[in-house]
Structure formats: structure tokens, C-alpha cells
Amino acid sequence: MSVGIQPVWTHIIPPGFRKVSSIGYCTGKATEKLLNEDGITIIGIQMLTHEMGKTIKVRLVRNGKEHFPIAQDHNLDSEYLEYRTFNKGIKVLPGDDIVVECNYDSFDKSKLTLGGFGAQQEICLATLVYYPRQEKMSTCQSKPKTKNFLKSLNIEKLKNSPPFTIELPEKYAGKTLEEHLKTYDWKTEFDHFERISKTLPFDITSTGDQRRTFEDDPVNIVHPFVPTSSVCELSKKYPIGEIVEENSVMNVQQARSKVSRSSEFSTLNFSNGSQMIRISCWIAILTLSIFYLGS
């Protein structure tokens, strides 16, 4: 199942910014109607961006409460498409929201980047491996509604035929949409673009046994998930001998070292600089656990 942002040209990444955030949705309106009554269990994931992608997070929200992230990566490498399996399956129920958030670095770019599968384009997608099979939903991806997309670019009226010439406002009149995108003052208008993109309704397209489209609003996360920052802090939160939820450490992905991706500790996301300190924490925890359980 593919979730995230529909890979089309309405996914825009302006040039010249250290951080551009894009968010894709598979909201409860879609999962409520399309998932079977018992939902699905996710057992693996592959998260995808292209060259400019720096971080990605796949979030699970149920009734306004954000749960442990399904997965996240703060050290993306578009040439290393990693498939991850989970120690414990993650349940997604009808009505749950899946939110895919990608952050890009376009600082060195001088031209606009559009969504698409081409090497010079960008994507924000996650492929979920799950069971049982769902007939109604194999993709669930969002894109901005056309009127809201134009509003984010300060376009009030556009001719609905090629070459799509702007009619209003007056200061852009006569320009084609393509010319407008190429010459737009992103430094001045970026905040407006981002605010409109993140707050107004969008369309969700789902494919499976048939193609369906839903209109929905951005997910309102009333209770955001707060991650535990380190393994040693986990030992303070959970008494020695208490069982910690199996995916709690693995899914709260911190920055990952490309060098240690295949190592035993890469699943726990130890960076090279702090690995020895955190290993020491683990040894201390294990020693205390053995003492506690043996007493």
C-alpha cells in the first residue's frame, strides 16, 4: 500500500531554502470507508524521497492522539532504499489517520522542483507491507485542490485551457502558469505558500478495486506523540524488569549513521559519536536487570 503525496506537479518545492516541509495524508475519511472492519497490521515499510529529501516521518493518529511513529528517518539517502521490518506489527484501524511528512533541502537549487518520479523531480511516499489483503485500497495519496493550489501562488483567476494564462490579479495578468512558477518571488511569498498548503482542504485519491476521491482537511493532532530522547532515559521511565513495548525504541528513529546501517545497533539508531556511551548504558541496564531478576 502506497501512502503520502501524489507524485504530480502540484507538489512544489521552492528553491533556496534549508527546509521545505511537505505533508501527505491518508485520512480517517478514507480508511473508515475502505479498510476492512478489523483494519490492517503493518509489518514492514519502505520510505521514499529523491535527492533533496533529508527527513521523513510516517505518523499514526487515532481520534486526535498521535501514537508511536510507524517509522521515521532523519538521515535519508535516496541511493539507499531501505526496507524495514518491525519486531511487532503496527495496527491501523478504520478511521485512523496516516500522515507522511517529508523535509527537503533546496538551498543549492536555483529552479523550482516539482513532484514526480523523474530523477530531477521529488516524491514523498511510504510503501506499507501489511496483512490481510485489502481489495478497496492499494494507494492512498493526497494532493492540493486546484483552487487552493492557485491560492497558495496568489493566483485569483486562471484560464482553464493551455497555456493556462493568468487573468487575475492584475500584476500577474498575461503570464502563463509556467512563467509564474519560474519567476515567482519565493523569498517573499514562501510563508504564504506554506501556510495555505498546510491549512486548506485537499483531495485524497485511492486506488484498489476502483478509483475513489475524497475531500478532507488536514489532520488535527490534539495530543502529539512525545518521544523519549535516549535509551538511558527509557531506563528511568520504565522500572528495571518491566517490559517495554517492543517497537518503542525501534520506531522512534533518531539520526542514523550511513556507516553503521548494517550494524547490530543501526536499528536503535546509535550515531557513531555517542555509540560507546549508549552501549555503556545498555550494559548497565542489563546488569541491573540480571541482578533484579535473580534476587
N, C-alpha and C positions, 0 to 999 in steps of 0.2 A: 504494500500500500504506500503510495507516494503522497506526502503532505508538505505544505509550505506555500510558496509564492508561485503562481502560474508563470512559467518561463516565457513571457511575451514582452513586447516593447514598452508596455506601460509600467514595467518595473524599471525605475530610473535611479541611477547612482551618479549624482553630480560630481564634477571633477574638483580637485583641490582641497579635499577635506581629510583630516586624520581619521575621522569616524563618521560613517554614514550608516544608520540603522534601518533595516528593512524587516517587516514583520508579516508573516503569512499565517493564515488561520484555517483550521478545520473546526468550526464552532459546534456547540451543542445542538444548534438547529439542524445541522447535517447529521451528526452522529445519532441524535434522537430518532430521526426518520429512517436512517439507512443501516445502522448496526442491528444485529440480532439482539433479542431480549437480554441474553447473557453477556453481550459485549465480546471483546477480544482480549487475548493475552499476548503482549508483545514480548518476544524472546530475543530479538536482535534488531540492530539498526545500522544504517549507513547514512552519514550526513554529508551533504554536498554543497560546495560553492566552487567558484573558479579562482583565478589568481588573486583578486583583491580581497577575498574573504579572509578575515582574521579570527573571528569567533562565531560560534553557532550554539544555540541552546534550543532544545525541544522540551517545552513545558507542558505539564498536565494540570488542568484546572477543573475542579469538581464543585459545583454550587458556590462559585466565587472564591474557593480556597485552593491555593496552589500547592500541589504535592511535590515530592521529590522530583527534580527534573528527570524526564525519561533518559536524557543524555545531554552532555554539552562538551565542547572542546574550545579551549582558549588558545590553542596553538595549531591552527589549521594549516594543512599543506595540501594544495589542490592536486599535487602529483602523488599523494599517498592517500588513496581512498580506502579508509579502514572500515572493515565490517566488525561490529562489536556484538558479542553475545552477553546475555545477562545471567547472573547466578540465580536470580529469582525473577520469574515472569512479572510483567507490569500490566495490571488490569486496566482496561479502558471500557467504560460503560456508556450506554446510550445517554446522551445529554452532556457528556464530558466535552471539554474544550481542549484541543491540541494547538499549541502556539509555537511557531518556529521563528526564532529571531536570529538574524544574521547581521554582523557588523563588518563593514568594509573600510579599507584604507585607500582612498583615491587621491591622496596628496600629490603624487607624482604624475597624475593624469592631467592632460590639458583638454581632453574631449569628454563629452558625456558618454556613459556606458549604459546600455540598455539590456533588459532581460532577454535570455535565450540560451540555447545550448551551444552556440558557437564559441570558439576559444577566446574571442575578443568581447564576448558578452558575459553576463553574470547570472547565477542561479542561487536560489535559497530553498533547498529541498531536503527532506529526510525520507528514506525508504524504510518502512517498518516491516519486519518479519514477524508474523503473528499466526495464531490459530484461534478458533476454527476459521475456515474459509468463509468470506463474506461475498455474496453474489451481487449485492447492490453497490458496493463501494470498493473500487480499486485505486482511485485517486481522489484527493480532497484538497483542492488548492484555491487560493484566493487571489483576486486582482481588484484594483480600484474601479469603481463605477466610472463610466466615461465622463459624466458631468462633474464628478468630484476630482477626477484626474485633471481635467481642464481648469477647474477652480484652483487646484494646487499650483498651476502655472500662470495664474492671474489672467486666464482667457475667459471672457464672458460669452462670446459667440463665435462659432466656427462653422464654415461651410461644410456640409456633410457629403462632400464629393471631392475626389482628387483635384488639385494638390492640397486640399484642406486648408484654405486660406482663412486667416483670422479676420473677423469683421468688427468685433469689439473686444477690448476697449480701443479707443481711437489711437492711442500711442503705439499699438501693435498692429493696427489695421493694414492689410495688404501683405503682411508676412505669411509665408506658409508655416505650418506647424513645425516642419523640419528646420526651417530657418530660425524659428523662435527658440527651439531647443538648443540649437548651436550657439546662439548669440545671447541667451538669457543670462542676466546678471545673478549668478548663483550666490556670490558672496553676500549680496544684499538680500536676496529672496529665499535663501536656504531655510531659515527658521519658519517662514510662512509655508513653504513646500512641505517640510517635515510635519508641522502641526496639522495641516489639512490631511496629509497622507495617513496620519496615525489616529485621527479622531472621527472621520466621517465614514458612513456605511460603505461596504464593499460587496462584491459578488463572490460567492463560492461556487466553483464548478466541480462536480463529482461525476466520475465515470464508473461504470460497472456493467450491470445488465442494460443500463441506458444512461444517457447523459442528462444530468439534472443541474439546475442553477438555483441558488438561494441568495437572497439579500440579507445581510446581517450587519451588526455593529461590532466594533472592537470589543474584545473580552474585558469585562470589568473584574479585575483581580482584587477582591476585597481584603483577602489575607494572603499576602505574598509569602513564598517559602523563604526562610532564613537559613542559609547553610551553616554548618559547623566548619570553622576555618582550619582546623588541623586535627590530626589523629590524637595528639595529646589532649586536646580539648574534648574529644569524644570520650576519653577515659574519665574526665571529670563529670561529664553529663550522665554517663551510664556506669553504675557501680560495678566493681570487679565481679565477674561471674555472671552478670546479666547479659542476655543475648541481645545483640544489636541487629536491627533489620538488615537482611543480607545485602541489599543493594544500596544501603545508605552511604557507604563510603565510595563505592564504585561509580554511582550515578552523579555524585556531587563532584564533577570533574573540575580540577584546578588546572593551571597551566601545565602543559605536558612537554617533556623534552623529546625532540625528534630522535636524539641519540639513544634514549632508553625505551623507545616504543615497544621493543620486543622483549624487554626485561620482565622479570617477575614482578617488579614494583611498578611497571608502567600503568597497570590497571588502577593503582592507587594514586597515580599522578604525582610521584615524588620528583621534584626538579633535582638536577644534579647537585646544585649548591646546597640544598638542605637535606639531601637523602640520608647522610650519615646521622644527622641529628634525629630525624624521624625514625630511622631504623632503631636507634637507641631507645626512643620512646616505646616502640613496639616490643623490644626485648624486655624493657622494664614492666610493661603491661603483662606480657606473657609470663614473666617470672612471678609477678604478684598473683596472677590467675592460678598458676600451678600451686602456689602456696595456699591460696584461699580455698581452692577445691580440695586440696589434700588435708586441710585442717578440719 
